[in-house]
């Protein structure tokens, strides 16, 4: 059954009114407070006994209309009238400042948006900025031509404009059109643009429902480049966010995990490499033999201990439990970092449950610092608790070595 076009029009109109209404209401409240401040300021200035008249604000428009008491002709009457005349306090019309915004809301088009938005952006008000972003998102809709037009503005936009343009494209329906995603990829990989601008464009791709192999390869190769920097970091994070969405909707994980592990091993940038190593834990993947071997290599060779910690976390979900327990035993014995030891110690429990206690007891013998936390695990298993999350939540101290706060 075809959708009723009138319903579509009503929905857009309702959304526009709703976004404008929120801004207008908030701005009206702000204007009212400012009006009160002006009134108080005007009264204080008028009542200051020690202040000269030159210090008082000029109110030429209101003074001309104020009422005066006339004391008759002659100097006495004039002096009395002047003494008794009080300048009217300044008034703040709460609607005057925002009439242009209301006209903007009703009349702006995609072709006039940028020009009309410039004076509103000068206000530097977060509510106005949010409104402009929402209004531009509505104007783009599902039209790839309009989205491409806005992306074209991104090249020479001011930083404040750029943020609004990219957020509006990111939140629009058109961002899922193949030609729009391709245009964003093209801009994000354009080395003539500043790194932060490229990072913003690649970050705006993270609302994609899935990545085709060609786009996934481009992002991966770029993230591995030694000079990709901030934009390479954004590319890796975008892969991870789309992976999470695609996995939730379709169960598709393997191509994303493969690319993130490639970044996690091959990128020369430690922060980008760590992102590739760590992000898969957010979907808790069950590792097959190949992924287990790749994470085992990271655990054994990664120079950054945070990366080795992330590898232990992900290895705890490997299908080859015996292999992982043997790997954890070797790592605890040879890795000098207490935080890596804490990772393989606690995740051994996740791998094998109560059956991991003998291995954990041996670890606590090798490093006496782990004896108190081992007794905590032993106590919980003895009480009949078997579920990993209940064990974890039941620990007296989940961060006995001050390791977890580094990941926030």
C-alpha positions in Angstrom: 0.0 0.0 0.0 1.4 3.4 -1.0 2.1 5.9 1.8 -0.2 8.9 1.9 1.9 11.9 0.8 -0.1 14.2 3.0 1.1 12.3 6.0 4.7 12.8 4.9 4.1 16.5 4.6 2.4 16.7 8.0 5.3 14.7 9.6 7.9 17.0 8.2 5.9 20.1 9.2 5.4 18.7 12.7 9.1 17.9 13.0 10.0 21.4 11.8 7.6 23.0 14.2 8.8 20.8 17.1 12.5 21.6 16.5 11.8 25.3 16.1 9.4 25.3 19.1 12.1 23.9 21.4 14.6 26.6 20.4 12.0 29.4 20.4 10.8 28.5 23.9 14.3 28.3 25.3 15.3 31.6 23.6 12.1 33.2 24.9 13.0 32.2 28.4 16.5 33.6 27.9 15.1 36.8 26.5 12.8 37.2 29.5 15.7 36.8 31.9 17.8 39.3 29.9 14.8 41.7 30.0 14.6 41.4 33.8 18.4 42.1 34.0 18.0 45.2 31.9 15.1 46.5 34.0 17.1 46.0 37.2 20.2 47.6 35.6 18.2 50.6 34.5 16.6 51.2 37.9 20.0 50.9 39.7 21.6 53.4 37.4 18.7 55.9 37.9 18.8 55.6 41.7 22.6 56.0 42.3 22.8 59.2 44.4 26.5 59.7 43.9 26.6 59.2 40.1 26.8 62.0 37.6 24.2 62.2 34.9 26.8 61.4 32.3 27.2 58.0 33.8 23.5 57.2 33.2 22.5 55.5 29.9 20.9 57.5 27.2 17.2 56.9 26.5 16.4 59.4 23.9 13.5 57.5 22.5 11.8 56.7 25.8 12.5 60.1 27.4 10.6 61.9 24.6 7.5 60.0 25.4 7.7 60.1 29.2 5.3 62.2 31.2 6.7 65.3 33.0 5.1 67.5 35.7 5.1 71.1 34.7 5.8 73.5 37.6 4.7 76.7 35.8 6.9 79.2 34.0 10.2 80.6 35.1 13.4 79.0 36.4 11.8 77.4 39.4 9.3 75.4 37.4 11.9 74.3 34.9 14.3 73.1 37.6 11.5 71.2 39.3 10.4 69.5 36.1 14.0 68.5 35.3 14.6 67.2 38.8 11.3 65.2 38.9 11.7 63.8 35.4 13.0 60.1 35.5 14.3 58.3 32.4 12.1 55.4 31.5 13.8 52.0 32.0 15.0 50.2 29.0 12.6 47.7 27.6 13.4 44.3 26.1 11.0 43.1 23.5 11.3 39.3 23.7 10.0 38.8 20.2 12.0 41.4 18.3 15.3 39.5 18.4 13.8 36.3 17.1 11.5 37.5 14.3 14.2 36.7 11.8 14.6 33.2 13.2 10.9 32.6 12.7 11.0 33.9 9.2 14.1 31.7 8.6 12.2 28.7 9.8 9.3 29.2 7.4 11.1 30.5 4.3 14.6 29.1 4.2 15.5 26.8 1.3 18.6 24.6 0.7 19.9 27.4 -1.7 19.5 30.2 0.9 20.4 28.3 4.0 24.1 29.1 4.2 23.7 32.8 3.6 20.7 33.1 5.9 22.4 31.0 8.7 25.5 33.2 8.9 24.1 36.0 11.1 22.4 33.4 13.3 25.7 31.6 13.8 27.2 34.8 14.9 25.0 34.6 18.0 27.1 31.7 19.2 24.1 30.2 21.0 24.1 26.4 21.3 20.3 26.3 21.0 20.4 28.2 17.7 23.2 25.9 16.5 21.1 22.8 17.3 18.1 24.3 15.6 20.1 25.1 12.5 21.4 21.5 12.4 17.9 20.1 12.6 16.5 22.4 10.1 19.3 21.6 7.6 18.7 17.9 8.2 15.0 18.4 7.2 16.0 20.4 4.1 18.4 17.6 3.0 15.8 14.8 3.6 16.5 11.8 1.4 17.8 13.9 -1.6 21.3 12.9 -2.5 21.8 16.1 -4.6 21.1 18.3 -1.6 23.4 16.2 0.6 26.2 16.5 -2.0 25.5 20.3 -2.2 26.0 20.6 1.6 29.2 18.4 1.4 30.5 20.8 -1.2 30.2 23.6 1.4 32.4 21.7 3.8 35.6 22.6 1.9 35.6 26.3 2.7 33.2 26.4 5.7 34.2 28.0 9.0 34.7 25.6 11.8 31.2 26.4 13.3 29.6 26.0 9.9 31.5 22.8 9.2 30.2 21.1 12.4 26.6 22.0 11.5 26.9 20.8 7.9 28.4 17.5 8.8 26.0 16.7 11.6 23.1 17.6 9.3 24.3 15.3 6.5 25.1 12.5 9.1 21.6 12.6 10.5 19.8 12.9 7.2 18.1 10.0 5.3 20.2 10.8 2.3 23.5 9.7 4.0 22.5 6.1 3.3 22.4 6.8 -0.5 25.4 5.1 -2.1 26.4 8.3 -4.0 26.4 10.3 -0.8 28.5 7.8 1.1 31.0 7.7 -1.8 31.2 11.5 -1.9 31.9 11.5 1.9 34.6 8.9 1.4 36.2 10.9 -1.4 36.3 14.0 0.7 37.6 12.1 3.8 40.5 10.7 1.8 41.3 14.0 0.1 44.8 14.9 1.4 44.3 18.6 0.3 41.9 19.0 3.2 43.1 19.7 6.8 43.4 16.5 9.0 40.7 17.6 11.4 38.3 18.3 8.6 39.0 14.9 7.1 38.4 13.3 10.5 35.0 15.0 10.8 33.9 13.8 7.4 35.0 10.2 8.0 33.3 10.3 11.4 30.0 11.3 9.8 30.1 8.0 7.9 29.5 6.1 11.2 25.7 6.0 10.7 26.0 3.7 7.7 24.0 0.5 8.0 26.8 -1.5 6.5 30.0 -1.2 4.5 30.6 -2.8 1.2 34.0 -4.5 0.8 35.4 -1.8 -1.4 34.6 1.0 1.1 35.8 -1.2 4.0 39.2 -1.8 2.2 39.6 2.0 1.6 39.1 2.9 5.2 41.4 0.1 6.4 44.2 1.0 4.1 43.9 4.7 5.0 43.9 4.0 8.7 47.2 2.0 8.3 49.0 4.9 6.6 51.8 6.3 8.7 50.6 9.9 8.1 46.8 9.3 8.5 46.9 10.7 12.1 43.6 12.0 13.5 41.7 11.1 10.3 43.0 7.5 10.4 41.9 7.2 14.0 38.4 8.4 12.9 38.4 5.9 10.1 39.1 3.0 12.5 36.4 4.1 14.9 33.9 4.4 12.0 34.6 0.8 11.0 34.0 -0.3 14.5 30.7 1.6 14.9 29.3 0.3 11.6 30.5 -3.2 12.6 28.4 -2.9 15.8 25.3 -1.8 13.9 25.6 -4.4 11.1 26.3 -7.2 13.6 23.3 -6.3 15.6 21.0 -6.2 12.6 22.4 -9.0 10.5 25.0 -10.9 12.5 27.6 -9.9 10.0 30.9 -9.6 11.9 33.8 -11.3 10.1 34.8 -8.7 7.5 34.9 -5.9 10.1 36.8 -8.0 12.7 39.3 -8.9 10.0 39.9 -5.3 9.1 40.1 -4.0 12.7 42.7 -6.8 13.5 44.7 -5.7 10.4 44.7 -2.2 11.7 45.5 -3.4 15.2 48.6 -5.2 14.0 49.9 -3.2 11.1 49.2 0.5 11.9 52.4 2.3 13.0 50.4 4.7 15.2 50.0 3.2 18.7 46.6 4.9 19.3 45.1 3.8 16.0 46.5 0.3 16.6 45.0 0.2 20.0 41.6 1.2 18.6 41.7 -1.7 16.2 42.6 -4.1 19.0 40.1 -2.8 21.5 36.9 -2.0 19.6 35.8 -5.6 18.8 35.2 -6.2 22.5 32.1 -4.0 22.2 30.3 -6.7 20.2 31.8 -9.6 22.3 32.7 -11.7 19.3 33.2 -15.5 19.5 36.7 -15.9 18.1 37.4 -18.6 15.5 40.8 -20.2 15.1 42.2 -17.5 12.8 41.1 -14.6 15.0 42.4 -16.4 18.1 45.8 -16.7 16.5 45.9 -13.1 15.6 44.9 -11.9 19.1 47.5 -14.4 20.5 50.1 -12.6 18.5 49.0 -9.2 19.8 49.1 -10.5 23.4 52.7 -11.8 22.9 54.2 -9.0 20.8 52.3 -5.7 21.3 54.4 -3.1 22.9 51.5 -1.1 24.4 50.3 -2.9 27.5 46.7 -1.5 26.9 46.7 -3.4 23.6 47.8 -6.6 25.4 45.0 -6.0 28.0 42.5 -5.7 25.1 43.8 -8.9 23.5 43.3 -10.8 26.8 39.7 -9.5 27.0 38.9 -10.6 23.5 40.7 -14.0 23.8 38.4 -14.8 26.8 35.7 -15.4 24.2 37.7 -17.7 22.0 36.2 -21.1 21.1 39.5 -22.8 21.8 39.5 -22.6 25.6 42.4 -24.9 26.3 44.7 -22.9 24.0 43.7 -19.6 25.6 44.3 -21.0 29.2 47.8 -22.2 28.2 48.5 -18.8 26.6 47.3 -17.0 29.7 49.5 -19.1 31.9 52.6 -18.2 29.8 51.7 -14.6 29.6 51.3 -14.3 33.4 54.7 -15.8 33.9 56.5 -13.7 31.3 54.7 -10.3 31.1 56.1 -7.8 33.7 53.1 -5.5 33.6 50.8 -6.0 36.5 47.8 -4.7 34.5 48.3 -7.4 31.8 48.7 -10.0 34.6 45.4 -8.8 36.1 43.7 -9.1 32.7 44.8 -12.7 32.1 44.1 -13.6 35.7 40.5 -12.4 35.8 39.7 -13.5 32.2 40.9 -17.0 32.9 37.8 -17.2 35.1 35.7 -16.0 32.2 37.2 -18.7 30.0 36.8 -21.7 32.2 34.7 -20.7 35.2 35.4 -22.6 38.4 37.7 -24.9 36.5 40.2 -22.1 36.2 40.8 -21.9 39.9 43.9 -24.2 39.9 45.5 -22.0 37.3 44.6 -18.8 39.1 46.0 -20.3 42.4 49.3 -21.0 40.7 49.3 -17.4 39.3 48.8 -16.1 42.9 51.8 -18.2 44.0 54.0 -16.7 41.3 52.9 -13.2 42.2 51.7 -12.8 45.9 50.0 -9.6 45.1 47.2 -11.7 43.6 46.5 -13.8 46.7 43.8 -11.6 48.2 41.9 -11.4 44.9 42.3 -15.1 44.3 40.7 -15.8 47.7 37.8 -13.5 46.6 37.2 -15.6 43.5 37.5 -18.8 45.5 34.9 -17.5 48.0 32.4 -16.6 45.3 32.7 -20.0 43.5 32.4 -21.8 46.9 29.1 -19.9 47.5 27.6 -21.4 44.4 27.9 -18.4 42.1 29.0 -19.6 38.6 27.9 -16.9 36.1 30.9 -14.7 35.1 29.1 -11.4 35.4 27.8 -12.3 38.9 31.4 -13.3 39.9 32.7 -10.0 38.5 30.1 -7.9 40.2 30.6 -9.8 43.5 34.3 -9.0 43.8 35.3 -6.9 46.8 37.6 -4.8 44.6 37.3 -4.9 40.8 40.3 -2.7 40.3 42.9 -3.8 42.9 45.9 -2.6 40.9 44.5 0.7 39.5 44.3 -0.5 35.9 40.7 0.0 34.8 40.5 3.7 35.2 43.0 4.1 32.3 40.3 2.9 29.9 37.6 5.5 30.7 
